[in-house]
Amino acid sequence: MLEAFENGYTLATHLYSGMSGVTRRNAFRYAGAIESAFIIDEMNVEIIADGIHLPPPLLKLIYKIKGPDRIALITDAMRAAGMGPGESMLGGLKNGLRVIVEDGVAKLPDRSSFAGSIATADRLVWNMVKMADIPLIEAIRMITVTPAKIIGVADKKGALVAGKDADIVIFNEDIEIQATIIKGRVVYQKA
């Protein structure tokens, strides 16, 4: 990880998901990708904050170590995002993989692994605030400003300031979406 970072790698995608942690070789312990993402201060991390891929204690730990300026909340959502339990497809309808949606997540048919999240972005914010006790303003930062900086579009996205796109999501006190505005135009309004 250090060699990768020194050569321009700056983002740990899906922190904890499919990543190595501490391993033991003979009698010695070695840090894995997870610990490396924590140790390298300048390393940004993406977290699937659906409360299932990462339970509340891990959400709190990541926030405590990395802070809102290094964390991007991501859904990792697949076709069944926002849907209830049942079957769905990961990938194309004709040649995709059948998955089972249960327990708030998509799983492989044999239930041996997660196959993607069904969380929507508003739920990530809700989870960070309600499950991980993160201040709302910090959760919003992790889903707006920080991702915009990471992908290099902070000059146009991520904040409500003059000269940037007027992309706005309005939600109520329960973080339920009431309206969505894209470049100053209302594209969704709750009935």
N, C-alpha and C positions, 0 to 999 in steps of 0.2 A: 504494500500500500504506500509506503514512504517513497519508494522508487517511482511508482505511478504518479503520486502527488508532485514529486520533483520534476516530472515530465508533463505536467499540465492537467492531471486528473484532479478535479475539485468537487465532485459530487458523488456521494454514496447513495445510490438508488435503492429504494425500498429497504431502508435500514432494518436489520434483523431478518428479513425474509430471504431465505436461501443463502445467508452469509455465514462465514465461519466465525466462531467465537474462540475463546481460549481452547487450545488443544494441548495435549500432553504427548510428548515424544520421549520415550524412555522415562526418565525421572523429571524431565524439564518441561515447564509450561511455556507456551508461546502465545502471544497476542494474535487475535484473528482480525478480520476485516472490521468487525464491530468495534473492538477496542481501538483499532487504528483510526477509525472515523471520529472517535471521541478524543483521542490524544492529539490529532492534528487540528489545531485551533481553526485554521483557515478552511477546513473541509466542511462543505455544506452537506446536509442530509435531507433526503425525502423520506417522509413517514406516511404509511397508510394508517391514518388515525381513525379507523372504523371501530376501534374498541375491541376488535377481535384479532386482527393480525397483530396488533399491539395492545395488550390490556392496559388499564389505567396506570399501574405502577411503572411500566416501561415508558408510557407517554410522559409521565412526570420525570423520570430519570433522564430521558433524552432532552426534555426542555431544560432541566436543571444544568445539564452539561453543555448543551449547544446554544441554548437561548433562541429567541425568535428571529434574530438576524441570520441564523444559519440553518433554520428548519423550514422546509417547504412541505405544506400539507398536500397530499395527493390522494385521489380516490382509488386508483388502480381499478376503476369500475369497468365492468364488462356489460354485455347486453342486458343482463337482469338488474341493472342498477335501479334502485327504488322499487323493485318488485318484491312480492312476498315469496314464501317457500314454493318449491316446485322444480321442474326441470327447465334447463335453458341450454344454450349453445355458446361455447367459447370459440370465437373465430367465425368463419363463414358458415352460413346456414347449410350449405351443401356438403362441405368437407370439414366442418368444425368439430370440436370435441363436445360431446354431451356432458353436462355438469349437473350437479344437484345443488339447489339453493336451499339451505337450511341453517339454522342457528345464526342467521344474519350474514352469511357468507356463501360464496360459491365453492363447492368442493368437487374433487375428482369423483367419478362414479364409485370407486372403491373406498372413498372417504379417507384416503391416506394423506391427502394434502389439500391445501386451499388452491382454488383455481382462479381466484380473482375476488375483488371486493364488489359489493352491491351498494356501497355507500355513495351518497351524493355529497357535493361540497358543503352544503349547509349542515349536514350531519357531522362532518369533520370538525367544523367550528363548534357545534353543540357539544360534541364529545370532548374536545379540548377544554371547554369551559366547564361543563357539568361533570365529566368523569375525571379529568386531570387537574381541575381547580386552577386553570390558567386564566388570567384576566382576558376578558373579551377583546380588548384592543390588541393584545399580543396574539391571540388566535387569528384575528383579522389580518394582522401583519404577516403571519405565517402562510396565509392563503392569497395574499395580494402582493405586497412590496417585495418580500423575500423571493418568491418564485419569479417575479418580473426581473429582479436583478440577476438571478441565476441564469435565466434564458436570454438575457441581454436585451430586454425590451422595456427596461425601467424608464427610458426616455419618453415612452408613450403610455405605459400601463402601470398599474400598481398603486396609484395614489390619485386623489382628487385635487389636482392643482392645475393652474392655467397652463395650457399648451399640451396637456395629455388628453387622451381619449376619455370621453365622459362615459365610462363603463361603470355602472352603479347597480348594486343589488340592495334592495330595501327589504329588511326583515323585521319581524316583531320581537317582543321580549323572549319568546320561546325559540328564536332563530328559525322561524317559519317564513319562507320567502313570500313577500307581498307584491313585489314588482322587480323587473329587470330592465335596465336601460343600457343600450349599446350605442356608443358614440352619440349620446344625447337623445336617442330615439327609444321610446318605450316599446319593448318587444314582448313583454309579458306583464300582465296585471292580474292578480288573484281576483276572482269574481266575488 
